[in-house]
Amino acid sequence: MALNLTPDLSIIALQAVVFSANFCVVKIFFVAPYLQLREKKRAATEEREQRALRSQQESLEGLLKIEVELRAEQQKLTQWMESQKQGALQLEREAVEGAKRKASESTEAFRRELQARLVSQRQGLSAWVVSLSEQCVTTVLKG
């Protein structure tokens, strides 16, 4: 038996046709739908990413707006507290000045009263000294 190593062209042509048919079937029924599905998934993922980025950007803008408003309110509150503090300090100064004035008036009135008493006591003392001197002189002269 002899081995025939010459290729049969009809078998090679048939194999080429089967390969081409398989290639077209796989490309049409497997590869094309897979590529379409992959493209749809990529587009959906990209759309979700874009929405997420927009949402994140909007959130950041909202946070910045809230932070600006919060700082403005804090500044207003600080100014209000400072004005209240200044008002309280002014009231305190007025109260202290009033108390000083009243204390000065009271002290001055007490000083005048003491001076008046002192003058009356001096006059009484002078009269008493004169009376005592007269008694001493009378007692010594009679005596």
VOMIFI-425014 format. One record per atom (N, C-alpha, C, O): residue in three letters; atom name; z, y, x. Coordinates in steps of 0.001 Angstrom, whole numbers. Atoms other than C-alpha are relative to their C-alpha. Example, Ala and Ser with C-alpha at 12.3 -4.5 7.8 and 13.67 -1.06 7.14 Angstrom:
<recs>
{rec Ala N {0 -1190 890}}
{rec Ala CA {7800 -4500 12300}}
{rec Ala C {0 1200 900}}
{rec Ala O {665 1181 1936}}
{rec Ser N {-60 -1190 -820}}
{rec Ser CA {7140 -1060 13670}}
{rec Ser C {730 1090 -770}}
{rec Ser O {899 2198 -261}}
</recs>
This chain:
<recs>
{rec Met N {0 -1139 824}}
{rec Met CA {0 0 0}}
{rec Met C {0 1222 884}}
{rec Met O {731 1350 1866}}
{rec Ala N {179 -1192 -808}}
{rec Ala CA {-1020 3265 1285}}
{rec Ala C {584 1193 -733}}
{rec Ala O {497 1337 -1952}}
{rec Leu N {-651 -1189 555}}
{rec Leu CA {785 6448 779}}
{rec Leu C {-1021 1115 -34}}
{rec Leu O {-1633 1440 984}}
{rec Asn N {974 -1062 170}}
{rec Asn CA {-1395 9217 -608}}
{rec Asn C {757 1327 62}}
{rec Asn O {1537 1622 -844}}
{rec Leu N {-705 -1276 -182}}
{rec Leu CA {-138 12617 663}}
{rec Leu C {-870 1195 -387}}
{rec Leu O {-501 2325 -68}}
{rec Thr N {840 -1110 423}}
{rec Thr CA {-2919 14739 -781}}
{rec Thr C {524 501 -1339}}
{rec Thr O {774 -282 -2255}}
{rec Pro N {-554 -549 1243}}
{rec Pro CA {-1684 17054 -3460}}
{rec Pro C {-1021 -39 -1125}}
{rec Pro O {-2222 153 -938}}
{rec Asp N {848 7 1183}}
{rec Asp CA {-3003 16747 -6947}}
{rec Asp C {40 1408 -574}}
{rec Asp O {1108 1891 -951}}
{rec Leu N {65 -1393 426}}
{rec Leu CA {-4148 20196 -8018}}
{rec Leu C {347 152 -1484}}
{rec Leu O {868 1195 -1880}}
{rec Ser N {-312 -105 1415}}
{rec Ser CA {-3752 19492 -11706}}
{rec Ser C {1518 -7 -209}}
{rec Ser O {2025 701 -1079}}
{rec Ile N {-1472 25 117}}
{rec Ile CA {-35 18666 -11238}}
{rec Ile C {561 1334 475}}
{rec Ile O {1483 1870 -141}}
{rec Ile N {-491 -1294 -509}}
{rec Ile CA {480 21829 -9179}}
{rec Ile C {-269 1074 -1037}}
{rec Ile O {584 1929 -1274}}
{rec Ala N {331 -991 1018}}
{rec Ala CA {-1280 23869 -11852}}
{rec Ala C {929 -165 -1197}}
{rec Ala O {1400 820 -1766}}
{rec Leu N {-895 254 1123}}
{rec Leu CA {810 22177 -14558}}
{rec Leu C {1420 483 320}}
{rec Leu O {2082 1069 -536}}
{rec Gln N {-1329 -471 -398}}
{rec Gln CA {4022 22888 -12624}}
{rec Gln C {62 1529 -16}}
{rec Gln O {1079 2103 -406}}
{rec Ala N {51 -1462 15}}
{rec Ala CA {2951 26541 -12233}}
{rec Ala C {71 514 -1429}}
{rec Ala O {732 1519 -1693}}
{rec Val N {-25 -411 1408}}
{rec Val CA {2369 26784 -16004}}
{rec Val C {1399 -209 -564}}
{rec Val O {1897 662 -1276}}
{rec Val N {-1359 278 498}}
{rec Val CA {5786 25161 -16771}}
{rec Val C {970 1037 581}}
{rec Val O {1831 1563 -125}}
{rec Phe N {-882 -996 -627}}
{rec Phe CA {7480 27480 -14249}}
{rec Phe C {-183 1365 -657}}
{rec Phe O {797 2054 -941}}
{rec Ser N {284 -1301 632}}
{rec Ser CA {5763 30540 -15781}}
{rec Ser C {575 33 -1408}}
{rec Ser O {1136 1048 -1822}}
{rec Ala N {-524 63 1365}}
{rec Ala CA {6730 29413 -19294}}
{rec Ala C {1519 110 24}}
{rec Ala O {2111 870 -743}}
{rec Asn N {-1467 -79 -116}}
{rec Asn CA {10345 28824 -18254}}
{rec Asn C {434 1426 407}}
{rec Asn O {1399 1965 -134}}
{rec Phe N {-329 -1344 -461}}
{rec Phe CA {10398 32176 -16453}}
{rec Phe C {-84 996 -1158}}
{rec Phe O {802 1837 -1316}}
{rec Cys N {158 -917 1142}}
{rec Cys CA {9098 34000 -19561}}
{rec Cys C {1072 -246 -1054}}
{rec Cys O {1623 709 -1603}}
{rec Val N {-1015 317 1011}}
{rec Val CA {11491 32178 -21918}}
{rec Val C {1359 533 443}}
{rec Val O {2061 1175 -338}}
{rec Val N {-1300 -480 -497}}
{rec Val CA {14525 32925 -19717}}
{rec Val C {29 1520 -14}}
{rec Val O {1028 2122 -408}}
{rec Lys N {32 -1468 -43}}
{rec Lys CA {13419 36539 -19254}}
{rec Lys C {99 589 -1402}}
{rec Lys O {844 1545 -1616}}
{rec Ile N {40 -541 1361}}
{rec Ile CA {12753 37123 -22956}}
{rec Ile C {1291 -304 -769}}
{rec Ile O {1848 586 -1413}}
{rec Phe N {-1116 405 844}}
{rec Phe CA {15638 35175 -24509}}
{rec Phe C {1387 128 648}}
{rec Phe O {2394 140 -61}}
{rec Phe N {-1315 -81 -658}}
{rec Phe CA {18405 35477 -21899}}
{rec Phe C {194 1313 770}}
{rec Phe O {1170 2031 557}}
{rec Val N {-182 -1159 -883}}
{rec Val CA {17852 38241 -19365}}
{rec Val C {-132 1317 -772}}
{rec Val O {717 2195 -616}}
{rec Ala N {208 -1250 738}}
{rec Ala CA {16485 40969 -21693}}
{rec Ala C {1167 298 -948}}
{rec Ala O {1667 1422 -940}}
{rec Pro N {-1150 -304 854}}
{rec Pro CA {19265 40591 -24329}}
{rec Pro C {1261 318 815}}
{rec Pro O {2046 1195 452}}
{rec Tyr N {-1167 -273 -840}}
{rec Tyr CA {21870 40446 -21557}}
{rec Tyr C {-60 1422 556}}
{rec Tyr O {951 2124 568}}
{rec Leu N {148 -1351 -542}}
{rec Leu CA {20486 43648 -19999}}
{rec Leu C {217 1056 -1087}}
{rec Leu O {828 2096 -842}}
{rec Gln N {-218 -937 1113}}
{rec Gln CA {20413 45358 -23401}}
{rec Gln C {1484 95 -341}}
{rec Gln O {2006 1190 -550}}
{rec Leu N {-1430 22 297}}
{rec Leu CA {24008 44284 -24097}}
{rec Leu C {788 735 1080}}
{rec Leu O {1703 1505 788}}
{rec Arg N {-680 -659 -1104}}
{rec Arg CA {25102 45424 -20661}}
{rec Arg C {-198 1520 -74}}
{rec Arg O {737 2277 188}}
{rec Glu N {287 -1434 120}}
{rec Glu CA {23433 48819 -21203}}
{rec Glu C {797 612 -1148}}
{rec Glu O {1323 1718 -1020}}
{rec Lys N {-787 -500 1136}}
{rec Lys CA {25108 49213 -24615}}
{rec Lys C {1478 119 386}}
{rec Lys O {2129 1110 57}}
{rec Lys N {-1401 -46 -437}}
{rec Lys CA {28510 48373 -23099}}
{rec Lys C {226 1159 966}}
{rec Lys O {1233 1861 874}}
{rec Arg N {-123 -1095 -955}}
{rec Arg CA {27917 50827 -20245}}
{rec Arg C {-15 1343 -732}}
{rec Arg O {775 2235 -425}}
{rec Ala N {91 -1244 762}}
{rec Ala CA {26897 53549 -22718}}
{rec Ala C {1280 228 -807}}
{rec Ala O {1792 1346 -866}}
{rec Ala N {-1239 -131 779}}
{rec Ala CA {29932 52836 -24928}}
{rec Ala C {1172 366 915}}
{rec Ala O {2002 1208 573}}
{rec Thr N {-1074 -300 -952}}
{rec Thr CA {32229 52866 -21914}}
{rec Thr C {-103 1439 485}}
{rec Thr O {903 2143 577}}
{rec Glu N {195 -1376 -455}}
{rec Glu CA {30730 56111 -20669}}
{rec Glu C {385 990 -1093}}
{rec Glu O {1006 2016 -813}}
{rec Glu N {-357 -875 1115}}
{rec Glu CA {31105 57673 -24128}}
{rec Glu C {1523 82 -157}}
{rec Glu O {2073 1167 -349}}
{rec Arg N {-1465 10 99}}
{rec Arg CA {34771 56593 -24300}}
{rec Arg C {636 793 1140}}
{rec Arg O {1610 1520 944}}
{rec Glu N {-514 -757 -1142}}
{rec Glu CA {35353 57988 -20827}}
{rec Glu C {-165 1500 -218}}
{rec Glu O {731 2284 93}}
{rec Gln N {245 -1416 272}}
{rec Gln CA {33788 61294 -21854}}
{rec Gln C {979 518 -1062}}
{rec Gln O {1524 1614 -930}}
{rec Arg N {-961 -404 1027}}
{rec Arg CA {35943 61422 -24991}}
{rec Arg C {1399 98 572}}
{rec Arg O {2142 1030 264}}
{rec Ala N {-1324 -28 -625}}
{rec Ala CA {39025 60575 -22954}}
{rec Ala C {156 1227 897}}
{rec Ala O {1205 1872 890}}
{rec Leu N {-53 -1189 -856}}
{rec Leu CA {38201 63312 -20433}}
{rec Leu C {113 1277 -828}}
{rec Leu O {882 2176 -490}}
{rec Arg N {-93 -1174 874}}
{rec Arg CA {37627 65840 -23235}}
{rec Arg C {1388 105 -611}}
{rec Arg O {1975 1185 -668}}
{rec Ser N {-1334 16 595}}
{rec Ser CA {40866 64791 -24897}}
{rec Ser C {1050 411 1029}}
{rec Ser O {1962 1180 723}}
{rec Gln N {-940 -358 -1066}}
{rec Gln CA {42723 65049 -21593}}
{rec Gln C {-97 1489 314}}
{rec Gln O {921 2155 502}}
{rec Gln N {200 -1421 -281}}
{rec Gln CA {41210 68477 -20940}}
{rec Gln C {616 849 -1109}}
{rec Gln O {1281 1847 -832}}
{rec Glu N {-575 -729 1123}}
{rec Glu CA {42179 69660 -24431}}
{rec Glu C {1522 -54 52}}
{rec Glu O {2191 940 -231}}
{rec Ser N {-1448 127 -119}}
{rec Ser CA {45695 68323 -23901}}
{rec Ser C {549 913 1086}}
{rec Ser O {1574 1569 901}}
{rec Leu N {-429 -884 -1095}}
{rec Leu CA {45984 70155 -20588}}
{rec Leu C {-70 1461 -414}}
{rec Leu O {829 2245 -112}}
{rec Glu N {121 -1385 472}}
{rec Glu CA {44727 73360 -22163}}
{rec Glu C {1114 327 -984}}
{rec Glu O {1695 1411 -938}}
{rec Gly N {-1090 -196 955}}
{rec Gly CA {47226 72934 -24995}}
{rec Gly C {1331 138 710}}
{rec Gly O {2143 992 355}}
{rec Leu N {-1251 -89 -762}}
{rec Leu CA {50036 72325 -22522}}
{rec Leu C {108 1330 729}}
{rec Leu O {1177 1941 763}}
{rec Leu N {-16 -1293 -684}}
{rec Leu CA {49049 75397 -20524}}
{rec Leu C {293 1131 -979}}
{rec Leu O {1045 2056 -671}}
{rec Lys N {-230 -1023 1018}}
{rec Lys CA {48972 77464 -23697}}
{rec Lys C {1471 -10 -427}}
{rec Lys O {2091 1045 -559}}
{rec Ile N {-1404 114 386}}
{rec Ile CA {52391 76157 -24720}}
{rec Ile C {900 535 1113}}
{rec Ile O {1889 1220 852}}
{rec Glu N {-812 -477 -1131}}
{rec Glu CA {53746 76847 -21233}}
{rec Glu C {-34 1522 92}}
{rec Glu O {991 2154 347}}
{rec Val N {108 -1463 -30}}
{rec Val CA {52422 80420 -21318}}
{rec Val C {834 609 -1117}}
{rec Val O {1551 1586 -899}}
{rec Glu N {-782 -503 1129}}
{rec Glu CA {53947 80960 -24760}}
{rec Glu C {1493 -154 273}}
{rec Glu O {2281 740 -38}}
{rec Leu N {-1408 245 -314}}
{rec Leu CA {57232 79438 -23598}}
{rec Leu C {506 1022 1016}}
{rec Leu O {1599 1566 863}}
{rec Arg N {-407 -1000 -994}}
{rec Arg CA {57356 81714 -20563}}
{rec Arg C {115 1386 -626}}
{rec Arg O {1031 2141 -301}}
{rec Ala N {-63 -1299 675}}
{rec Ala CA {56606 84734 -22762}}
{rec Ala C {1265 92 -843}}
{rec Ala O {1943 1119 -839}}
{rec Glu N {-1214 4 820}}
{rec Glu CA {59403 83752 -25147}}
{rec Glu C {1251 69 870}}
{rec Glu O {2220 743 518}}
{rec Gln N {-1142 -71 -914}}
{rec Gln CA {61775 83192 -22222}}
{rec Gln C {167 1419 526}}
{rec Gln O {1287 1914 649}}
{rec Gln N {-73 -1372 -494}}
{rec Gln CA {60907 86630 -20895}}
{rec Gln C {537 927 -1085}}
{rec Gln O {1368 1793 -812}}
{rec Lys N {-510 -806 1111}}
{rec Lys CA {61481 88182 -24319}}
{rec Lys C {1499 -219 -173}}
{rec Lys O {2259 731 -362}}
{rec Leu N {-1419 318 149}}
{rec Leu CA {64815 86374 -24572}}
{rec Leu C {814 620 1124}}
{rec Leu O {1904 1141 887}}
{rec Thr N {-699 -600 -1139}}
{rec Thr CA {65807 87541 -21086}}
{rec Thr C {120 1503 -192}}
{rec Thr O {1176 2080 67}}
{rec Gln N {-47 -1443 244}}
{rec Gln CA {64904 91122 -21972}}
{rec Gln C {993 329 -1112}}
{rec Gln O {1750 1294 -1004}}
{rec Trp N {-935 -234 1104}}
{rec Trp CA {66830 90886 -25255}}
{rec Trp C {1435 -164 488}}
{rec Trp O {2306 638 151}}
{rec Met N {-1347 217 -515}}
{rec Met CA {69855 89458 -23455}}
{rec Met C {414 1159 908}}
{rec Met O {1566 1591 870}}
{rec Glu N {-306 -1129 -885}}
{rec Glu CA {69657 92248 -20856}}
{rec Glu C {316 1248 -817}}
{rec Glu O {1245 1989 -499}}
{rec Ser N {-275 -1168 847}}
{rec Ser CA {69463 94892 -23583}}
{rec Ser C {1352 -146 -697}}
{rec Ser O {2093 829 -826}}
{rec Gln N {-1304 225 623}}
{rec Gln CA {72440 93311 -25351}}
{rec Gln C {1126 225 1008}}
{rec Gln O {2163 802 680}}
{rec Lys N {-988 -183 -1071}}
{rec Lys CA {74337 93263 -22059}}
{rec Lys C {207 1486 272}}
{rec Lys O {1338 1956 394}}
{rec Gln N {-104 -1436 -255}}
{rec Gln CA {73516 96933 -21436}}
{rec Gln C {715 703 -1153}}
{rec Gln O {1530 1600 -933}}
{rec Gly N {-682 -577 1171}}
{rec Gly CA {74604 97802 -24984}}
{rec Gly C {1491 -287 33}}
{rec Gly O {2307 591 -245}}
{rec Ala N {-1418 362 -76}}
{rec Ala CA {77863 95925 -24535}}
{rec Ala C {701 777 1111}}
{rec Ala O {1837 1223 946}}
{rec Leu N {-588 -783 -1099}}
{rec Leu CA {78468 97642 -21195}}
{rec Leu C {180 1455 -408}}
{rec Leu O {1184 2076 -59}}
{rec Gln N {-119 -1383 469}}
{rec Gln CA {77811 101024 -22803}}
{rec Gln C {1173 136 -963}}
{rec Gln O {1951 1085 -869}}
{rec Leu N {-1140 -26 923}}
{rec Leu CA {80251 100238 -25614}}
{rec Leu C {1314 -115 762}}
{rec Leu O {2294 553 433}}
{rec Glu N {-1214 161 -801}}
{rec Glu CA {82791 99113 -23034}}
{rec Glu C {334 1303 722}}
{rec Glu O {1494 1716 754}}
{rec Arg N {-243 -1275 -686}}
{rec Arg CA {82347 102345 -21043}}
{rec Arg C {534 1043 -972}}
{rec Arg O {1462 1786 -654}}
{rec Glu N {-467 -959 1005}}
{rec Glu CA {82749 104395 -24214}}
{rec Glu C {1438 -302 -411}}
{rec Glu O {2250 609 -575}}
{rec Ala N {-1363 378 382}}
{rec Ala CA {85863 102412 -25174}}
{rec Ala C {983 361 1112}}
{rec Ala O {2077 855 840}}
{rec Val N {-867 -328 -1129}}
{rec Val CA {87327 102856 -21685}}
{rec Val C {197 1503 95}}
{rec Val O {1311 1976 319}}
{rec Glu N {-112 -1466 -35}}
{rec Glu CA {86549 106581 -21727}}
{rec Glu C {907 486 -1132}}
{rec Glu O {1748 1360 -922}}
{rec Gly N {-853 -372 1129}}
{rec Gly CA {88144 106883 -25172}}
{rec Gly C {1458 -332 281}}
{rec Gly O {2354 461 -10}}
{rec Ala N {-1376 398 -319}}
{rec Ala CA {91209 104967 -24002}}
{rec Ala C {576 911 1080}}
{rec Ala O {1744 1294 1010}}
{rec Lys N {-469 -915 -1044}}
{rec Lys CA {91436 107144 -20874}}
{rec Lys C {358 1357 -600}}
{rec Lys O {1404 1928 -291}}
{rec Arg N {-228 -1294 631}}
{rec Arg CA {91145 110303 -22964}}
{rec Arg C {1272 -39 -834}}
{rec Arg O {2099 871 -775}}
{rec Lys N {-1190 108 845}}
{rec Lys CA {93752 109082 -25425}}
{rec Lys C {1253 -138 859}}
{rec Lys O {2291 450 555}}
{rec Ala N {-1151 156 -904}}
{rec Ala CA {96052 108006 -22582}}
{rec Ala C {324 1324 674}}
{rec Ala O {1495 1669 833}}
{rec Ser N {-235 -1312 -614}}
{rec Ser CA {95581 111389 -20894}}
{rec Ser C {658 946 -985}}
{rec Ser O {1611 1647 -645}}
{rec Glu N {-592 -866 1031}}
{rec Glu CA {96320 113220 -24133}}
{rec Glu C {1437 -398 -269}}
{rec Glu O {2318 456 -372}}
{rec Ser N {-1355 479 268}}
{rec Ser CA {99350 111036 -24784}}
{rec Ser C {925 329 1165}}
{rec Ser O {2060 758 960}}
{rec Thr N {-796 -303 -1186}}
{rec Thr CA {100581 111466 -21204}}
{rec Thr C {290 1497 80}}
{rec Thr O {1405 1909 399}}
{rec Glu N {-170 -1462 -31}}
{rec Glu CA {100021 115231 -21387}}
{rec Glu C {1009 438 -1052}}
{rec Glu O {1853 1293 -784}}
{rec Ala N {-957 -337 1065}}
{rec Ala CA {101905 115427 -24701}}
{rec Ala C {1413 -407 414}}
{rec Ala O {2363 345 197}}
{rec Phe N {-1307 465 -448}}
{rec Phe CA {104766 113383 -23252}}
{rec Phe C {542 905 1117}}
{rec Phe O {1732 1216 1153}}
{rec Arg N {-406 -901 -1083}}
{rec Arg CA {104814 115609 -20136}}
{rec Arg C {486 1339 -570}}
{rec Arg O {1503 1879 -135}}
{rec Arg N {-425 -1273 628}}
{rec Arg CA {104977 118748 -22317}}
{rec Arg C {1354 -154 -688}}
{rec Arg O {2224 712 -603}}
{rec Glu N {-1277 238 683}}
{rec Glu CA {107751 117220 -24374}}
{rec Glu C {1143 -73 1007}}
{rec Glu O {2218 487 789}}
{rec Leu N {-1027 88 -1046}}
{rec Leu CA {109667 116349 -21196}}
{rec Leu C {300 1371 598}}
{rec Leu O {1459 1694 859}}
{rec Gln N {-220 -1346 -526}}
{rec Gln CA {109141 119878 -19852}}
{rec Gln C {821 835 -977}}
{rec Gln O {1726 1569 -579}}
{rec Ala N {-746 -752 1017}}
{rec Ala CA {110376 121340 -23136}}
{rec Ala C {1452 -445 -11}}
{rec Ala O {2353 391 -85}}
{rec Arg N {-1381 507 -36}}
{rec Arg CA {113451 119088 -23039}}
{rec Arg C {716 506 1256}}
{rec Arg O {1874 921 1222}}
{rec Leu N {-588 -453 -1264}}
{rec Leu CA {114002 119991 -19398}}
{rec Leu C {378 1471 -82}}
{rec Leu O {1459 1864 356}}
{rec Val N {-298 -1432 156}}
{rec Val CA {113779 123714 -20203}}
{rec Val C {1211 176 -891}}
{rec Val O {2103 966 -584}}
{rec Ser N {-1156 -147 909}}
{rec Ser CA {116183 123292 -23126}}
{rec Ser C {1272 -501 660}}
{rec Ser O {2340 85 483}}
{rec Gln N {-1180 518 -706}}
{rec Gln CA {118523 121166 -20982}}
{rec Gln C {460 1001 1067}}
{rec Gln O {1657 1204 1267}}
{rec Arg N {-371 -1010 -1003}}
{rec Arg CA {118372 123804 -18224}}
{rec Arg C {695 1184 -664}}
{rec Arg O {1690 1700 -155}}
{rec Gln N {-636 -1124 704}}
{rec Gln CA {119167 126533 -20729}}
{rec Gln C {1389 -393 -468}}
{rec Gln O {2341 380 -369}}
{rec Gly N {-1318 481 441}}
{rec Gly CA {121967 124437 -22150}}
{rec Gly C {932 -133 1195}}
{rec Gly O {2117 188 1096}}
{rec Leu N {-798 160 -1211}}
{rec Leu CA {123172 123672 -18615}}
{rec Leu C {438 1364 523}}
{rec Leu O {1581 1554 940}}
{rec Ser N {-364 -1354 -436}}
{rec Ser CA {123035 127332 -17692}}
{rec Ser C {1095 566 -883}}
{rec Ser O {2052 1148 -373}}
{rec Ala N {-1021 -493 933}}
{rec Ala CA {125039 128238 -20797}}
{rec Ala C {1312 -730 232}}
{rec Ala O {2377 -116 173}}
{rec Trp N {-1191 789 -239}}
{rec Trp CA {127484 125439 -20068}}
{rec Trp C {673 426 1311}}
{rec Trp O {1895 556 1392}}
{rec Val N {-542 -462 -1289}}
{rec Val CA {127830 126546 -16407}}
{rec Val C {658 1360 -169}}
{rec Val O {1743 1597 362}}
{rec Val N {-584 -1331 241}}
{rec Val CA {128425 130128 -17553}}
{rec Val C {1299 -141 -764}}
{rec Val O {2278 522 -424}}
{rec Ser N {-1209 208 796}}
{rec Ser CA {130974 128948 -20121}}
{rec Ser C {1100 -593 855}}
{rec Ser O {2254 -171 784}}
{rec Leu N {-980 637 -889}}
{rec Leu CA {132683 126720 -17555}}
{rec Leu C {517 1005 1029}}
{rec Leu O {1705 1027 1350}}
{rec Ser N {-419 -1025 -971}}
{rec Ser CA {132713 129578 -15048}}
{rec Ser C {954 971 -645}}
{rec Ser O {1947 1366 -34}}
{rec Glu N {-884 -928 709}}
{rec Glu CA {134267 131865 -17618}}
{rec Glu C {1361 -630 -218}}
{rec Glu O {2384 38 -70}}
{rec Gln N {-1282 684 213}}
{rec Gln CA {136935 129283 -18397}}
{rec Gln C {786 -78 1314}}
{rec Gln O {2000 124 1359}}
{rec Cys N {-671 88 -1307}}
{rec Cys CA {137618 128805 -14681}}
{rec Cys C {575 1363 384}}
{rec Cys O {1716 1472 834}}
{rec Val N {-455 -1366 -346}}
{rec Val CA {137856 132532 -14135}}
{rec Val C {1177 362 -897}}
{rec Val O {2151 918 -391}}
{rec Thr N {-1088 -326 923}}
{rec Thr CA {140093 132951 -17203}}
{rec Thr C {1221 -791 374}}
{rec Thr O {2327 -251 381}}
{rec Thr N {-1152 820 -370}}
{rec Thr CA {142300 130081 -16151}}
{rec Thr C {595 491 1305}}
{rec Thr O {1817 549 1443}}
{rec Val N {-503 -469 -1292}}
{rec Val CA {142570 131389 -12607}}
{rec Val C {675 1352 -191}}
{rec Val O {1735 1581 393}}
{rec Leu N {-583 -1332 198}}
{rec Leu CA {143281 134940 -13756}}
{rec Leu C {1262 -78 -824}}
{rec Leu O {2158 732 -587}}
{rec Lys N {-1192 131 845}}
{rec Lys CA {145872 133881 -16313}}
{rec Lys C {1061 -765 775}}
{rec Lys O {2260 -590 559}}
{rec Gly N {-843 882 -635}}
{rec Gly CA {147357 131470 -14087}}
{rec Gly C {928 264 1001}}
{rec Gly O {1610 -648 1467}}
</recs>
